[in-house]
Structure formats: C-alpha cells, structure tokens
Amino acid sequence: MNIKSLLIGSAAALAAVSGAKAADAIVAAEPEPLEYVRVCDAFGTGFFYIPGTETCLKFGGYVRFQTDFNRGPGGSSAGTANGGNSDWDAFTRAQFEVDTRTDTELGALRGFIGFRGDADNGSSGRSTVAVNQAFIELGGLKVGKFYNWWDDGLSGESDVLASNTLFNSIRYTYDAGSFWAGVSVDELEGLNTQLVDVSNGTIETDNNVGISAGVGAKIGGAALQFIGGYDTDQEEGALRLIATADIGPGTLGLAGVWASGGNAYYAVSEWAVAAEYAIKATDKLTITPGAQWFGNVADGVTSAGLVGTAINSAVRRSDDFSNRDAWQAGITVDYKITQGLSAKVAVNYFDEDNRDDQVNGFVRLQRAF
C-alpha cells in the first residue's frame, strides 16, 4: 500500500462516517433578471412601458394659483368666484392626470383619469377633490366623462363661446389627420343650470340628453371647426364656427355663434361674433388682444353665471332672450417664465345696454408637469 492509496481510502472512510452526500452541497441561487423601465415613444413624449406589460403610461398635471377680479358698480363684486362683496377672489387648483395607452388589433386603446382639486377661502372655505375626466377610448370610439368640442375656443380670454362643455358622453370621431368629423350623445344632467319660466315663476332643473356633432379641417397654418349642439329637453340648439390662420407674427382667430334659444351648449345670447390676434412677440411672450359682440343677451336668473362677465349662463327659453346687446374687449398676456412655469394675465372691459360697465379678468401662475 502506497501513500496515494492510503489517502483515497481515508477520504472514502470519512465520507461514509459523516454521511455526506452530493445532494447536500450548497448552491448559490441565480439572481432574478432585472427589467428596466423602457421609454415608449409610440404615443409621444413622456410615456414609458409599465414593467412586464406592453401598456404605456404617462403622468401629468399642473398646480395653479389664480386671482380673479371683477370691478362692478360702486366698486363691489359682480359675479366673482367667491360670491361675496369683494371685488377679487384667489383660489388654488391642483390637477393630476394618468394616461394609459396600448396598441391592439382594433387600434390604440386608451384609458384616462384626471383628478382635480380646488381650494378657496383658506382652511375653512370651499375645498373639493373630484374626478374631472375619466374615459375609455378605442379607435374613434370614446365613452366616459370628457370635454366636448364646445370646450375648444380661441386662445385669448376675451371671448365667451360656450356655456357647458363637460359631459358624460358616447362619441365617435373619424380622424383623417387634416380632416375630422364626429357625433356625440351627451348627458345634460347636473350642469348647475336651470330653466326659468318667467310667465309663472316655475323652475325646472336640467335632466336630459343632448346631441352634438362637428367637422374640422387643417390646411397649412389655417384651421376650421364647425360644431352644433341640440338640447332635447329645451328643444333648442346652437351652432358655432371657429377659424384660425397664421398671419404675420401671430395667429388671427374669428368665431361666430347662433342659438335658437337658451340651451345647455350656449345660453349666453342669441348670437355672438368674436375676433382676436395672438401676437408671438418672443419665444416666451404672447400678447392677444380680442373682442366679442353679444346680440340679444340672456336675462340674469338664479343660476351659475359666467365668471368675469355680467352675462348669465342659465338655460333659457327662446323668448327669454332680451333685446339688449353687449360687447367685451380686452387683452391677454401669456409669459413662459421657465420650463414648466408660466404666467397669464387677462383684463377685459364689459358693456351691456342699460347696465353698468364692468372691468374683469384674472392673474394666474401655473406649474405644469
């Protein structure tokens, strides 16, 4: 027996005594593979893939501080947001948005949620947090709570081109890029408007259905939009045309509205025309003078008025439009302070027949992300 045989035999004997087995060996666990967040550029900037899925996600929103002012007769307020006797009112708004999109065999599937909270009058005042928008969109079909085409308007703050713009709706839009056409069924409920029959003093709250439709086109630096809305309960409707064109150092905007009678879409006046010119003074500064003429304005009644004007947005019957005219002219200044931070100042002068003149507007600071 040599030394080599002795060592092998000793090792075998030791293994047999200790009962060691190959299965008892310690094996280090394989590390789990890491999945990094991937950028999703299929739907624009800011989207990223939710890990483990093919769904793209984007967060957005803004924080706004704004002070409204409305210098009415005798130096008192006439329609400020706080409804008191002050001629100015400050409030803070926070908006947070979640946007999800996925490519499917039926087209892009989108889900959107927008939360909004408004705080007013300090800790003891009005403060609300609610779902501002929430909708599902697949191809051209869109269902949920979202802004109607009536929310589109001119870029300045001297025009009043709609009464209500946010509904629970079912909408279909055909979009060919330079041309679009669509139709929407809207629930006209809880719009904070009322029908007042001045002949007997009865009040009827809104609870009905509306039909809205529109077409639009873009050709180079020009755009055209024509929309209409019909309030089935009031049996009244409204039509609106907006046109914009890049001319010189800015953009010219023109608009016209006609209403057969007071309705949920437009109850400000029987007809109106508006114009503005948004001057791009610098990359950061835009100055927009504008004006609007109101023909046969609606009489004021017990409902929410349009902030900044003496015109009331209540739903009215066709014979409730007055024979008074009104006009408003003013200027809006937009300034981009830095990336994501902007300021807006609007000042308007409002004049209605047989009524006292008013000066209204607001100062706004907004951080968008």
Legacy VTK file of the C-alpha trace (Angstrom):
# vtk DataFile Version 3.0
C-alpha trace
ASCII
DATASET POLYDATA
POINTS 369 float
0.000 0.000 0.000
1.419 3.351 -1.011
0.665 6.842 0.254
-1.791 7.620 -2.599
-3.944 4.579 -1.850
-3.939 5.455 1.824
-5.212 8.978 1.218
-8.022 7.821 -1.078
-9.114 5.139 1.361
-9.112 7.610 4.277
-11.267 10.084 2.378
-13.768 7.397 1.448
-13.995 6.207 5.032
-14.514 9.753 6.321
-17.333 10.369 3.812
-19.060 7.152 4.845
-18.861 8.039 8.559
-20.144 11.614 8.145
-22.949 10.577 5.737
-22.063 13.376 3.318
-23.968 13.320 0.025
-23.588 15.255 -3.176
-27.191 16.476 -2.900
-26.317 18.324 0.303
-23.965 20.684 -1.465
-24.825 24.443 -1.109
-25.691 26.000 -4.471
-25.935 29.820 -4.817
-29.353 30.976 -6.176
-29.414 32.555 -9.595
-30.198 36.313 -9.354
-33.582 37.370 -10.775
-33.194 39.233 -14.064
-33.868 42.974 -13.731
-36.390 44.632 -16.066
-35.563 48.255 -16.616
-38.207 50.895 -17.392
-38.358 51.363 -21.136
-39.295 54.571 -22.909
-42.459 54.346 -25.048
-42.255 56.763 -27.955
-45.244 55.403 -29.906
-47.683 57.903 -28.336
-45.497 60.972 -27.853
-43.106 62.188 -25.195
-43.399 61.310 -21.512
-44.716 57.750 -21.915
-42.953 54.643 -20.555
-43.827 50.954 -20.521
-45.331 49.524 -17.342
-42.790 46.761 -16.438
-43.938 43.348 -17.598
-46.601 44.734 -19.966
-46.963 46.389 -23.352
-49.042 49.223 -21.867
-47.601 52.731 -21.990
-48.128 55.076 -19.040
-47.789 58.824 -18.608
-48.284 61.100 -15.595
-49.094 64.793 -15.951
-50.938 67.729 -14.467
-50.425 71.185 -13.031
-50.602 73.372 -9.928
-52.326 76.733 -10.427
-52.680 79.833 -8.297
-55.136 82.399 -9.640
-56.743 85.635 -8.533
-59.967 86.702 -10.276
-61.137 90.305 -10.185
-64.389 91.924 -11.252
-64.783 95.603 -10.569
-68.525 96.198 -10.762
-70.803 99.125 -9.947
-69.804 101.086 -6.886
-66.563 99.158 -6.514
-68.284 95.953 -5.418
-68.073 92.477 -6.844
-70.424 91.430 -9.622
-70.025 87.738 -10.148
-66.687 86.902 -8.571
-65.990 83.287 -7.746
-66.413 83.692 -4.002
-69.863 85.243 -4.381
-69.173 87.782 -1.623
-68.872 91.546 -1.667
-65.181 91.619 -2.533
-64.019 92.667 -5.982
-61.327 89.954 -6.085
-61.005 86.286 -5.189
-57.970 83.985 -5.025
-58.007 80.201 -5.316
-55.571 77.316 -5.806
-56.083 74.323 -8.106
-54.234 71.011 -8.364
-54.712 68.633 -11.287
-53.205 65.153 -11.649
-53.616 63.037 -14.793
-52.953 59.374 -15.563
-52.863 58.399 -19.249
-52.506 54.739 -20.394
-52.317 53.506 -23.994
-51.865 50.125 -25.665
-51.646 49.103 -29.312
-54.283 46.472 -30.141
-55.619 44.795 -33.274
-58.585 47.219 -33.072
-56.423 50.310 -32.761
-54.984 52.266 -29.861
-56.718 51.500 -26.543
-56.623 54.447 -24.151
-57.684 54.945 -20.546
-57.514 58.395 -18.984
-58.193 59.681 -15.467
-57.912 63.338 -14.430
-58.270 64.333 -10.779
-58.874 67.976 -9.872
-58.947 69.720 -6.527
-59.879 73.355 -5.922
-59.166 75.156 -2.660
-60.728 78.501 -1.819
-61.176 80.766 1.252
-58.410 79.177 3.344
-58.747 76.085 5.528
-62.360 76.791 6.463
-63.513 77.611 2.936
-64.552 75.577 -0.066
-62.231 72.724 -0.993
-63.194 69.942 -3.395
-61.404 66.982 -4.970
-63.181 65.119 -7.754
-62.697 63.208 -10.987
-62.598 65.907 -13.621
-62.318 63.476 -16.547
-62.383 59.690 -16.892
-62.837 57.943 -20.212
-62.058 54.894 -22.363
-61.076 55.345 -25.986
-60.611 52.685 -28.672
-60.010 53.820 -32.205
-62.587 56.526 -32.879
-64.964 55.470 -30.075
-64.815 57.407 -26.798
-67.008 56.855 -23.717
-66.930 58.429 -20.257
-66.718 61.935 -18.847
-64.699 64.286 -21.036
-64.722 67.731 -22.626
-66.959 68.308 -25.633
-65.934 70.158 -28.798
-67.674 73.174 -27.279
-64.689 73.454 -24.927
-62.474 74.390 -27.872
-62.236 78.126 -28.317
-59.963 80.999 -29.152
-56.649 81.244 -27.319
-57.365 84.561 -25.561
-59.638 85.288 -22.593
-61.915 87.963 -24.082
-64.458 85.622 -25.671
-67.389 83.591 -24.283
-68.173 80.874 -26.841
-69.850 78.143 -24.745
-71.978 77.628 -21.644
-71.304 73.988 -20.660
-68.534 71.818 -22.065
-68.033 68.780 -19.781
-70.454 65.821 -20.059
-70.777 62.072 -19.677
-70.858 61.139 -23.343
-70.643 58.473 -26.023
-68.763 59.829 -29.019
-67.391 58.587 -32.302
-64.859 60.577 -34.340
-63.420 59.863 -37.761
-59.963 61.436 -37.893
-58.011 61.526 -41.145
-55.324 63.890 -39.867
-56.134 67.002 -41.877
-59.891 66.350 -41.595
-62.155 65.035 -38.852
-65.875 64.521 -38.280
-67.734 63.223 -35.258
-71.016 62.874 -33.384
-71.661 62.682 -29.629
-74.575 61.782 -27.346
-74.277 63.833 -24.144
-75.993 63.542 -20.782
-77.122 67.048 -19.809
-77.571 66.452 -16.095
-76.234 68.325 -13.080
-74.875 71.220 -15.124
-75.772 73.763 -12.445
-78.254 75.429 -14.788
-81.988 75.923 -14.576
-84.879 76.741 -16.882
-86.953 79.597 -15.512
-90.391 80.295 -16.967
-90.799 83.995 -16.279
-94.535 83.842 -17.002
-95.377 81.764 -13.913
-92.086 81.678 -11.989
-91.614 77.897 -12.189
-88.109 76.408 -12.120
-87.116 73.201 -13.928
-83.694 71.668 -13.292
-81.773 70.120 -16.136
-82.001 66.351 -16.686
-81.951 65.450 -20.354
-79.933 64.326 -23.367
-78.100 66.362 -25.948
-76.738 65.602 -29.401
-73.606 67.366 -30.623
-71.671 66.975 -33.855
-68.781 68.638 -35.568
-66.373 68.734 -38.503
-62.939 70.276 -38.763
-60.032 70.686 -41.151
-56.420 71.883 -41.129
-54.635 73.253 -44.174
-51.127 74.506 -43.525
-51.322 77.218 -40.889
-55.121 77.513 -41.086
-57.775 75.556 -39.175
-61.559 75.473 -39.351
-64.088 73.953 -36.936
-67.884 73.871 -37.274
-69.962 72.314 -34.468
-73.557 72.155 -33.340
-75.485 71.031 -30.279
-79.170 70.233 -29.690
-80.756 70.127 -26.230
-83.657 67.657 -26.491
-85.379 68.797 -23.278
-85.346 72.502 -24.126
-85.851 71.729 -27.835
-83.282 74.383 -28.651
-79.891 74.224 -30.317
-76.789 76.231 -31.178
-74.207 76.397 -33.975
-70.628 77.663 -33.803
-67.865 78.328 -36.337
-64.221 78.973 -35.394
-61.451 79.770 -37.891
-57.766 80.477 -37.216
-54.889 81.323 -39.550
-51.202 82.141 -39.092
-50.757 85.657 -40.435
-47.610 87.694 -39.958
-46.101 87.458 -36.457
-49.211 85.895 -34.929
-52.449 83.955 -35.351
-55.774 85.520 -36.324
-58.866 83.937 -34.785
-62.522 84.501 -35.741
-65.663 82.930 -34.253
-69.421 83.142 -34.569
-72.250 81.569 -32.528
-76.005 81.380 -33.060
-78.599 79.871 -30.690
-82.257 79.228 -31.469
-82.900 79.631 -27.743
-81.244 79.067 -24.408
-79.784 75.553 -24.217
-77.098 73.620 -22.375
-74.451 74.248 -25.044
-74.921 78.001 -25.430
-77.243 80.189 -23.382
-75.338 83.468 -23.276
-77.029 85.318 -26.123
-78.969 84.702 -29.314
-75.886 85.298 -31.418
-72.296 86.457 -30.997
-69.160 87.213 -33.026
-65.604 87.316 -31.688
-62.136 88.133 -33.007
-58.581 88.098 -31.679
-54.980 88.299 -32.856
-52.387 86.343 -30.867
-49.062 88.115 -31.378
-45.987 85.934 -30.801
-43.785 88.761 -29.537
-40.932 86.463 -28.421
-40.427 82.759 -27.793
-41.732 83.345 -24.275
-44.208 86.215 -24.665
-47.610 86.146 -26.436
-49.926 89.166 -26.437
-53.543 88.615 -27.523
-55.990 91.495 -27.923
-59.572 90.359 -28.527
-63.213 91.421 -28.555
-66.715 89.955 -28.767
-70.181 91.289 -29.589
-73.257 89.694 -27.985
-76.617 90.119 -29.711
-79.779 89.843 -27.573
-78.154 88.713 -24.343
-79.921 86.395 -21.898
-81.514 87.940 -18.826
-79.904 87.122 -15.478
-81.648 84.442 -13.410
-80.872 82.212 -10.423
-78.036 80.019 -11.677
-74.270 79.995 -12.132
-73.090 82.994 -14.130
-70.064 83.250 -16.357
-67.170 84.353 -14.165
-65.796 87.635 -15.380
-68.910 88.899 -17.175
-72.379 90.069 -16.270
-73.909 87.631 -18.769
-75.627 84.682 -17.111
-75.270 81.149 -18.478
-78.659 79.829 -17.383
-80.687 77.706 -19.746
-83.484 79.872 -21.161
-86.481 79.540 -23.458
-86.215 81.101 -26.904
-88.466 84.039 -25.948
-86.331 84.792 -22.889
-83.512 86.377 -24.883
-83.647 90.109 -24.325
-83.367 92.858 -26.919
-80.210 94.201 -25.254
-76.789 93.912 -26.850
-73.402 93.810 -25.155
-69.729 93.853 -26.032
-66.479 92.936 -24.358
-62.901 93.834 -25.286
-59.625 93.124 -23.584
-56.101 91.781 -23.715
-54.446 88.545 -22.597
-50.709 88.251 -21.881
-49.026 84.826 -21.684
-45.434 84.554 -20.487
-43.297 81.419 -20.119
-41.138 82.153 -17.100
-39.093 78.961 -17.409
-39.551 75.348 -18.396
-42.857 74.200 -16.873
-43.728 77.546 -15.253
-45.945 80.141 -16.935
-47.949 83.252 -16.091
-51.167 84.606 -17.631
-52.836 87.989 -17.132
-56.232 88.880 -18.628
-58.052 92.234 -18.414
-61.448 92.874 -20.063
-63.936 95.726 -20.261
-67.602 94.674 -20.469
-70.501 96.892 -21.541
-74.173 95.854 -21.735
-77.102 98.036 -22.777
-78.910 99.624 -19.816
-76.412 98.076 -17.381
-73.376 99.383 -15.544
-69.993 98.794 -17.164
-67.531 96.348 -15.608
-63.825 95.522 -15.645
-62.953 91.855 -15.126
-60.064 89.443 -15.510
-57.537 87.361 -13.620
-53.861 86.844 -12.797
-52.580 83.244 -12.994
-49.363 81.416 -12.140
-49.160 77.774 -13.238
-46.620 74.971 -12.839
-47.256 72.216 -15.403
-45.568 68.829 -15.492
LINES 1 370
369 0 1 2 3 4 5 6 7 8 9 10 11 12 13 14 15 16 17 18 19 20 21 22 23 24 25 26 27 28 29 30 31 32 33 34 35 36 37 38 39 40 41 42 43 44 45 46 47 48 49 50 51 52 53 54 55 56 57 58 59 60 61 62 63 64 65 66 67 68 69 70 71 72 73 74 75 76 77 78 79 80 81 82 83 84 85 86 87 88 89 90 91 92 93 94 95 96 97 98 99 100 101 102 103 104 105 106 107 108 109 110 111 112 113 114 115 116 117 118 119 120 121 122 123 124 125 126 127 128 129 130 131 132 133 134 135 136 137 138 139 140 141 142 143 144 145 146 147 148 149 150 151 152 153 154 155 156 157 158 159 160 161 162 163 164 165 166 167 168 169 170 171 172 173 174 175 176 177 178 179 180 181 182 183 184 185 186 187 188 189 190 191 192 193 194 195 196 197 198 199 200 201 202 203 204 205 206 207 208 209 210 211 212 213 214 215 216 217 218 219 220 221 222 223 224 225 226 227 228 229 230 231 232 233 234 235 236 237 238 239 240 241 242 243 244 245 246 247 248 249 250 251 252 253 254 255 256 257 258 259 260 261 262 263 264 265 266 267 268 269 270 271 272 273 274 275 276 277 278 279 280 281 282 283 284 285 286 287 288 289 290 291 292 293 294 295 296 297 298 299 300 301 302 303 304 305 306 307 308 309 310 311 312 313 314 315 316 317 318 319 320 321 322 323 324 325 326 327 328 329 330 331 332 333 334 335 336 337 338 339 340 341 342 343 344 345 346 347 348 349 350 351 352 353 354 355 356 357 358 359 360 361 362 363 364 365 366 367 368
